[in-house]
Amino acid sequence: MSKPTDYSLLQEQLAAMIQNERDTVANLANASALLFMSLEHINWAGFYLASDRQLVLGPFQGRPACIRIDFGKGVCGNAAADDTALVVPNVHAFPGHIACDAASNSEIVIPLHHAGRLTAVLDIDSPLYERFSCRDREGLEAYCAVLEKACDWRL
């Protein structure tokens, strides 16, 4: 399996990378690139932006992805609708899973907020089953907290 990820170091790297930058798209682009190059055994890392009960594809690293996902559909849409992080060990067993990449077998989704409302979700896919743990969820929630504070969320 994967070696443990030092999420504290990733948070520090992200904070340094986006220091004094408020542009949401630029910050999300660098945040997804940092995750993609730092996390083992992943095949997609990126963001979907919340807009009118839909998630719209934002900055990402990996293969082309679904452009729009309705709240309540698939892993990302369910995480957005329930405003909760989801760790899915086997996406094929998740009711209504949307297969943007057939190589993905597990997934983690973390909601991001601004001014008390959902603004985006971080989505990371892996070709491994059971790739993500509670430790990953906690580390990625802290990582996303850096972005929540650093971005100008008026998109």
Secondary structure, 3 states (H helix, E strand, C coil): CCCCCCHHHHHHHHHHHCCCCCEHHHHHHHHHHHHHHHCCCCCEEEEEEEECCEEEEEEEEECCCCCEEECCCHHHHHHHHHCCCEEECCHHHCCCCCCCCCCCCEEEEEEEEECCEEEEEEEEEECCCCCCCHHHHHHHHHHHHHHHHHCECCC
